[in-house]
Amino acid sequence: MSDIAERLSELGRAGLRRELRTVSGSQGRTVILDGREVLLLCSNNYLGLANHPELARASGAAARRWGTGAGASRLISGTMTSHEQLERRLADFHGYERALLFGSGYLANIGAISALAGRGRRVFSDELNHASIIDGCRLARAETVVFRHRDTEHLAWLMRDSRGPGDLIVTDGVFSMDGDLAPLDSLARLAQDHGTRLLVDEAHATGTIGPNGRGTVGAAGLESEVDAIVGTLGKALGSYGAYVCCRGEIAELLINVSRPFVFSTALPPPTVAAASAALEIVQSDPGLTERLRDNARHLRDALRAEGLEAGAERTHIIPLITREPEVALALCARALEHGVFAQAIRPPTVPAGSSRLRLTVMASHRRGELKRAAGVLGAAAAELGLGRGRGREAELAETREPEASAPVPGSIGGLREAA
């Protein structure tokens, strides 16, 4: 075991060793971490639906009616009525002919990419695509051609001798670590000009971007130009699992050759029911997505007032770049001391030299607590020599919410629910 111990030691010396943090209770805007109430600013529960009572009710009812597990893969006996119902709703929501459920976003990406591209073909992939896309390219056994982030001129040059049908362009719609958007109009034109397919991962865009949260493809009106999208049920929709929306013939191909679909047990009925309830909420309450956007704008403004860079985009993902992993860890620890939980992100999740805190807002966050969090982060950053934050400890309490109850020992002022 000495080789394993040495590898772990190397990770520790480089500031790259990871540890699990245990959250007690449900995934709300605040959580209990190590016995303390903290403001959660690093969750993908963007719409705050993971602990919504309607999702819990739907999940419990499904468990009582259909049981807790599907029992088999979809091609054996695992396809249930609830799966087909949710797939039809997802296809209609995104404006596609078919949708196909997968066990996770990771499985959906590696399953779709490896099915759509194979030996003798090329996959053109943005350099900052998610790890699941990168692994999907590897499993496809196609030639992977990486283009500079969002650089369509570079991609056009790389595609000058594209082999046309069978080649694939793949990109995130919203990039998970920077929160910026893919240039979908230009990518769609390149795909059309070269006769290649285009796949967009909408994991961080479903429920958060575009009309009624239909994602970046829906916002751009490119459903007919984008061959397939990958969406997730485990982020804004508050459940678990993922899906691919596409044309009927692509869905049939995935059913037959996508190994993660063929060889995985189907999603449990309670999970499917919760996702279906979430989709209904998103469609019936467009104000939910608007509240998320407003909160993102408010946090960005508050961070900039503290002298911190808050990214050029206006999405719900806000990177605070520290460059070095040790600085990211220190900033995370100091913020946590004051009740703000924003996880440090280090290589290989992000490129070397771009370690950061990845801040994410929820529709359920309150403006007062977001402003206070910005003050905490500004003070901590100033202590570490980042930005131009004020760094005065006394100013941390200025932005506490007046309507909140008094803090209990170990909690953050202003973060507890009003009595």
C-alpha positions in Angstrom: 0.0 0.0 0.0 3.1 2.3 0.1 2.4 3.5 -3.5 -1.1 4.6 -2.6 0.1 6.4 0.6 2.8 8.2 -1.5 0.2 9.3 -4.1 -2.0 10.7 -1.3 1.0 12.5 0.2 1.8 14.0 -3.2 -1.7 15.3 -3.5 -1.5 16.8 0.0 1.8 18.5 -0.7 0.3 20.0 -3.9 -2.8 21.2 -2.1 -4.9 18.9 -4.2 -6.1 16.3 -1.7 -9.8 16.2 -1.3 -11.9 15.4 1.7 -15.6 14.8 2.1 -17.8 17.3 4.0 -21.0 16.0 5.6 -24.2 18.0 5.4 -26.9 17.3 8.0 -30.5 17.8 7.0 -32.0 18.8 3.7 -30.4 20.8 0.9 -31.8 24.3 1.5 -30.3 27.8 1.2 -28.7 27.1 4.6 -27.4 23.7 5.8 -25.9 22.2 8.9 -22.2 21.5 8.4 -20.2 20.1 11.3 -23.0 21.1 13.7 -23.2 24.7 12.5 -25.7 26.5 10.3 -24.0 27.9 7.2 -25.1 29.7 4.1 -24.8 27.3 1.2 -23.1 28.9 -1.8 -21.8 25.9 -3.6 -24.8 23.8 -4.5 -26.3 23.0 -7.9 -29.8 23.1 -6.4 -30.3 26.3 -8.3 -34.0 26.6 -7.9 -34.1 25.4 -4.4 -36.4 22.4 -5.3 -34.4 19.6 -3.7 -36.3 20.0 -0.5 -39.5 21.3 -2.0 -42.6 19.6 -0.4 -44.2 18.9 -3.7 -41.2 16.8 -4.8 -41.2 14.9 -1.5 -44.9 14.3 -1.8 -44.6 13.0 -5.4 -41.6 10.8 -4.5 -43.4 9.2 -1.5 -46.6 8.6 -3.5 -44.5 6.9 -6.3 -42.7 4.7 -3.8 -46.0 3.5 -2.4 -47.5 2.9 -5.8 -44.6 1.5 -7.8 -41.9 0.6 -5.2 -38.4 2.0 -4.6 -36.6 0.5 -7.5 -37.0 -0.3 -11.2 -35.4 -3.7 -10.8 -33.7 -4.0 -14.1 -32.3 -2.2 -17.1 -34.6 -0.5 -19.5 -34.1 -3.2 -22.1 -35.0 -6.0 -19.8 -38.0 -5.2 -17.5 -37.0 -1.8 -16.2 -39.0 0.4 -18.5 -42.0 1.6 -16.5 -44.9 3.9 -17.3 -43.4 6.7 -15.2 -40.2 6.6 -17.3 -42.1 7.0 -20.6 -44.3 9.8 -19.1 -41.3 11.8 -18.0 -39.5 11.3 -21.3 -42.5 12.7 -23.2 -42.7 15.7 -20.9 -39.0 16.4 -21.3 -39.1 16.1 -25.0 -42.1 18.5 -25.2 -40.4 20.9 -22.7 -37.2 21.2 -24.9 -38.9 21.0 -28.2 -37.5 17.7 -29.4 -39.1 14.5 -30.8 -37.7 12.1 -28.2 -36.1 12.1 -24.8 -34.3 9.2 -23.2 -33.5 8.9 -19.4 -30.0 8.0 -18.1 -28.7 7.3 -14.6 -26.7 10.5 -14.3 -25.3 13.4 -16.4 -22.0 11.6 -16.5 -23.6 8.5 -18.0 -25.7 10.5 -20.4 -22.6 12.3 -21.8 -20.4 9.3 -22.2 -23.3 7.3 -23.6 -24.4 9.9 -26.2 -20.9 10.9 -27.4 -19.6 7.4 -27.7 -22.7 6.4 -29.6 -22.7 9.3 -32.0 -19.0 9.2 -32.8 -16.7 6.2 -33.4 -13.5 5.1 -35.0 -12.6 7.0 -38.1 -14.6 10.1 -37.0 -13.7 13.3 -35.2 -15.1 14.9 -32.1 -14.5 18.7 -31.8 -14.6 19.6 -28.1 -14.2 22.9 -26.2 -11.2 22.8 -24.0 -13.2 23.6 -20.9 -15.9 21.0 -21.4 -17.0 19.0 -18.4 -15.0 15.8 -17.5 -17.9 13.7 -18.5 -17.6 15.1 -22.1 -13.9 14.5 -22.1 -14.4 10.9 -21.0 -17.1 10.4 -23.6 -14.7 11.5 -26.3 -12.1 9.0 -25.0 -14.7 6.2 -25.0 -15.9 7.1 -28.5 -12.5 6.0 -29.9 -12.8 8.8 -32.4 -10.1 11.4 -32.9 -10.7 14.1 -30.4 -9.8 17.6 -31.6 -9.8 20.3 -28.8 -10.6 23.9 -29.7 -9.8 26.9 -27.6 -12.5 27.9 -25.2 -15.5 29.5 -27.1 -13.1 30.3 -30.0 -15.2 29.5 -33.1 -12.5 30.9 -35.4 -10.1 28.3 -34.1 -12.7 25.6 -34.4 -13.4 26.7 -38.1 -9.7 26.3 -38.8 -9.6 22.9 -37.2 -12.7 21.8 -39.2 -11.3 22.9 -42.6 -10.9 19.2 -43.6 -13.9 17.8 -41.5 -15.2 14.5 -42.7 -18.8 15.6 -42.5 -21.5 13.2 -41.4 -20.4 11.2 -38.4 -18.2 14.0 -37.0 -19.5 15.7 -33.9 -19.1 19.1 -32.2 -19.8 19.0 -28.4 -19.9 21.8 -25.9 -21.4 22.8 -22.6 -24.2 25.3 -22.9 -23.3 26.9 -19.6 -19.7 26.1 -18.6 -19.9 24.7 -15.1 -16.8 26.3 -13.6 -16.8 29.8 -15.2 -20.6 30.3 -15.8 -20.0 31.6 -19.3 -22.1 30.6 -22.3 -21.2 28.7 -25.4 -21.5 30.6 -28.7 -24.2 28.4 -30.0 -25.2 30.5 -33.0 -21.7 30.2 -34.4 -21.3 26.6 -33.5 -24.6 25.7 -35.2 -23.5 27.5 -38.4 -20.2 25.6 -38.4 -22.0 22.3 -37.9 -24.4 23.1 -40.8 -21.6 24.3 -43.1 -19.6 21.1 -42.5 -22.5 18.6 -42.2 -21.5 17.6 -38.7 -23.7 16.9 -35.7 -23.9 19.3 -32.7 -24.4 18.1 -29.1 -24.9 20.6 -26.2 -24.7 19.7 -22.5 -27.5 21.7 -20.8 -26.8 20.4 -17.3 -26.3 23.9 -15.8 -28.8 25.6 -18.1 -31.9 23.4 -17.7 -34.3 25.4 -15.4 -32.0 28.4 -15.2 -31.5 29.8 -18.7 -33.9 30.8 -21.5 -37.7 31.0 -21.7 -39.2 29.0 -18.8 -35.7 27.5 -18.1 -35.5 25.6 -21.4 -31.8 26.1 -21.6 -29.3 27.8 -23.9 -30.5 26.0 -26.9 -34.1 27.1 -26.2 -33.0 30.6 -25.6 -31.2 30.7 -29.0 -34.1 29.0 -30.8 -31.8 26.4 -32.2 -33.7 23.2 -31.4 -33.8 22.3 -35.1 -30.0 22.9 -35.5 -28.8 21.1 -32.4 -29.0 17.4 -32.9 -29.0 16.4 -29.2 -29.0 18.0 -25.8 -28.0 16.4 -22.5 -29.9 17.6 -19.5 -29.9 16.7 -15.8 -32.6 16.0 -13.3 -30.2 16.5 -10.3 -29.4 20.2 -10.4 -32.1 22.8 -10.9 -34.8 20.1 -11.0 -33.8 18.9 -7.5 -33.9 15.1 -8.2 -31.4 12.7 -9.7 -30.6 11.3 -13.1 -30.3 12.8 -16.6 -31.6 12.6 -20.1 -30.9 13.1 -23.8 -33.3 15.0 -26.1 -32.9 14.3 -29.8 -34.6 13.1 -33.0 -36.3 9.8 -33.0 -33.6 8.0 -35.0 -30.9 9.1 -32.6 -32.9 7.9 -29.6 -33.3 4.5 -31.3 -29.5 4.4 -31.8 -28.9 5.2 -28.2 -31.3 2.5 -27.1 -29.4 0.0 -29.1 -25.7 1.0 -28.7 -25.3 3.3 -25.8 -23.6 1.1 -23.2 -24.6 3.2 -20.1 -28.2 3.0 -21.2 -28.1 -0.7 -22.2 -26.2 -1.9 -19.1 -27.6 0.3 -16.3 -30.6 -0.3 -14.0 -33.4 2.2 -14.8 -34.0 5.2 -12.6 -36.1 4.4 -9.4 -39.8 5.5 -9.6 -39.6 7.9 -6.7 -36.7 9.7 -8.4 -38.6 10.0 -11.7 -41.7 11.2 -9.9 -39.8 13.9 -8.1 -38.2 15.1 -11.3 -41.7 15.2 -13.0 -43.0 17.3 -10.1 -40.1 19.7 -10.4 -40.6 20.1 -14.2 -44.3 21.0 -13.5 -43.2 23.6 -11.0 -40.7 25.1 -13.4 -43.3 25.3 -16.2 -46.0 26.7 -14.0 -43.9 29.3 -12.2 -41.6 31.2 -14.6 -40.9 33.6 -11.7 -38.7 31.0 -10.1 -36.1 31.3 -12.9 -36.4 35.1 -12.7 -35.7 35.1 -9.0 -32.5 33.0 -9.6 -31.3 35.6 -12.2 -32.1 38.5 -9.8 -30.1 36.8 -7.0 -27.2 36.1 -9.3 -27.1 39.8 -10.3 -27.4 40.9 -6.7 -24.5 38.7 -5.5 -22.3 39.9 -8.4 -23.0 43.5 -7.6 -22.2 42.9 -4.0 -19.0 41.1 -4.7 -17.9 43.9 -7.1 -18.6 46.4 -4.3 -16.2 44.5 -2.2 -13.5 44.8 -4.9 -13.8 41.2 -6.1 -13.9 40.1 -9.7 -17.2 38.4 -10.3 -16.9 37.1 -13.9 -18.1 38.7 -17.1 -21.2 36.7 -17.5 -24.5 37.1 -15.7 -25.4 33.5 -14.9 -25.9 31.8 -11.6 -22.3 30.5 -11.5 -19.7 33.0 -10.2 -16.0 32.2 -10.1 -13.7 33.9 -7.6 -10.3 33.1 -9.1 -7.4 32.6 -6.6 -4.9 31.0 -9.0 -3.2 28.8 -6.5 -4.9 25.9 -4.7 -3.6 26.7 -1.3 -5.1 30.2 -1.5 -8.4 28.8 -2.6 -8.4 26.5 0.4 -7.5 29.3 2.7 -10.3 31.5 1.4 -12.8 28.7 1.7 -11.7 28.1 5.3 -11.9 31.8 6.3 -15.3 32.2 4.7 -16.5 29.1 6.5 -15.4 30.5 9.8 -18.0 33.2 9.3 -20.7 30.9 8.1 -20.4 31.0 4.4 -19.8 27.7 2.7 -18.2 28.1 -0.8 -16.1 25.1 -1.8 -12.5 25.5 -3.1 -12.2 24.1 -6.7 -8.7 22.9 -7.7 -7.0 21.0 -10.5 -7.8 18.7 -12.2 -11.4 20.1 -12.0 -10.1 23.4 -13.4 -6.8 24.1 -15.3 -3.6 24.6 -13.3 -3.3 28.2 -12.2 -7.0 28.8 -12.1 -8.0 27.5 -8.7 -11.1 29.3 -7.3 -14.2 29.4 -5.2 -17.1 28.5 -7.4 -20.1 30.4 -6.0 -23.6 29.4 -7.0 -26.8 31.1 -6.0 -30.3 29.7 -5.5 -33.7 31.2 -6.2 -34.4 30.7 -2.5 -31.5 32.8 -1.3 -32.3 36.2 0.3 -30.7 39.4 -0.8 -29.6 40.3 2.7 -27.7 37.1 3.2 -26.1 37.3 -0.2 -24.9 40.8 0.6 -23.5 39.6 3.9 -21.8 36.7 2.2 -20.1 39.1 -0.2 -18.8 41.1 2.8 -17.5 37.9 4.4 -15.7 37.0 1.1 -14.4 40.5 0.6 -12.9 40.6 4.1 -11.4 37.2 3.8 -9.9 38.0 0.4 -8.4 41.2 1.7 -6.7 39.3 4.5 -5.2 37.0 1.8 -4.1 39.8 -0.4 -6.8 39.3 -3.0 -8.9 42.1 -4.6 -9.3 45.3 -2.7 -11.8 44.1 0.0 -12.2 46.2 3.1 -10.9 43.5 5.4 -12.3 45.0 8.6 -13.9 42.4 10.8 -16.4 44.8 12.3 -18.0 45.3 8.8 -19.0 41.7 8.5 -22.1 42.2 10.6 -23.4 45.2 8.6 -25.6 43.3 6.1 -27.4 40.9 8.4 -31.1 40.6 7.5 -33.2 42.6 9.9 -36.2 40.3 9.7 -34.3 37.2 10.8 -34.3 35.8 14.3 -31.3 36.1 16.6 -28.6 33.6 15.9 -28.2 30.5 18.0 -24.7 29.4 19.2 -22.7 28.2 16.3 -25.0 29.7 13.6 -24.6 32.7 11.4 -26.4 35.9 12.3 -29.2 36.5 9.9 -29.4 33.1 8.3 -32.0 31.4 10.4 -35.6 31.4 9.3 -37.7 34.1 10.8 -39.9 32.8 13.7 
